[in-house]
Amino acid sequence: MRLLPIIALIAFAVAPSAWAEDQGPHPANPPAASAKPGDSLTVGQGVICNTREQAKRLVSLQNDGRAIKEALGTVNQEADDPTACGPAQVLFRVAEQVHGDQLKGQSVKVVKIVISAIMTGDQWSQVPDVEQYAILPPPGIAI
């Protein structure tokens, strides 16, 4: 099961400007999710993709000067999947760093994440653990 078809049902007007750990209050607390011992769960919002290659392509398109909405549209069209990459607020743990890259001259990481819950509207929905790929930029760099 892929998570992004669920995200497609969520009405997002604009993609978030960057993947960021959310320090503010949440509309509702995320559900308690099981994590492996030593794994920490994080709440974050940003762009996630089904594959590492899609995430890397998104970075490449932004480096070529494409706006995020246009870059997302291109990646999704190339994947022949309107939900290949998209914005989401999720409860996740980092599974592994899979790629380092440059975005607008700054280092970014493409990481494999395991999502345990997703914000749908104003509430959290727990999902079976699903692997996705997120782009983690340094502060001040928009994705």
N, C-alpha and C positions, 0 to 999 in steps of 0.2 A: 504494500500500500504506500503510495506517495502522499506526502503531506500537502503539497501545493494545490492539488485539486480542492482541498478543503479551504485553502486560503482564497481560491478564486471565488468562493461564495461570499467572502467578506467584502464589504464595500469600502475600499481604500480609495480616497480621492487622489492622493499624491503619495509617492514613495517617500519613506522617511529619508532625511538628509544624510544620515550616517548610521552605521551599526553602532549601538552604544549600550553599555550597561545602564540600565535605568535606575537612577538614584532616587527618584521621586515616588510619591504614593501611587499605588495601583488601584484601578477601579475595584478590584477584588483581589484577595490574596491568591497566588497560584496554588493549585492543588498540591498536596503532599505527593511527591513522586519518588519512586525508589531509584536510588543511585547506587552504584557499586561503592564499596568502602574506599574512601580516599578521594572519590569524585565529588566535586562541588557543583551544585546546580546554580545557574545564573539566569536572571531575567534580562532579556535584551530585545531590542527592536532594530530592524534593518532589513537588508535584502538577503534572501537565501535562495539557493539554486539546487536543482536536482543532482547536478554533477559538478565535479571539479573543473572540467573543461568549460562548462557554461559560466562558472564564476570567473575563471581566467579570461574568458572572452569579454565578459562585462567590464573588467578592469581595462582590457585592451581598447575597447570602444570608448571608454571614458578618457583614456590617454590620447585618443585620436580627436578629442574635443566634443564628443557626443554628450548631450544632456542625458540625465539618468532615465527619463521616460523613453527617450528615443533608443538608448542603449538596451533597456529592458525589452522594448518591442522587437529590436533586431535579434537579440538572443532567443527570445521566444519564437519568433518567426523561423529562424534557422533550425531550431529544435522541433519545429512543427508541433509545438505544444504551448498554448497561451499561458500556461502556468509553470513553465520550466524555471523561471526566476521571478521572484516577486517579493514585496514587502510583507513583513510579519512581525508580531511581537510574540516571543516564545520563551518557554522555560527549557533550558538546554544545559548540556555539559559538553565541553570540548573533548572530542575523541582523539584528534591528532592534528598537528599542523602539517599541511600537505604541500604548501607552496608559498614562497615569498615572492613579492613582485614590487614594482614601483607604480604609484598612481600619483600623477602630477608632481613627480619628483620626490615623493615620500614613500617610505616602505609600508607595504600592506601585507597582511597575512591572509591566505586562503586556508580556512580550517574546516575539517570535518567535524560537524556537531551532531549530537544525538538529541533530538527534541522529545520532550516528555509531555508538554502541554502547550496549547496555543490560545492566545486571546481572540475570542470571537465576539465582536461587538463590545460588550461591557462585562463579559465573564470569561473565565478560563475553562477550556475543555481539555481534559486529559486525553492523550492519544498514545497508542502503542509506540514504543521507542522507534523513531525513524531517523535515518541518517540523511543529512543535507549538508550543503557547503555554504559557508558564510565568509564574507569579506570583512576583515577587521582592520579598519584604517586607524592611523594615529589621530589624536585629537585635532580638530580643525580641518580635517579632510573630509569632504562630502562624497558619499557613494550614491 
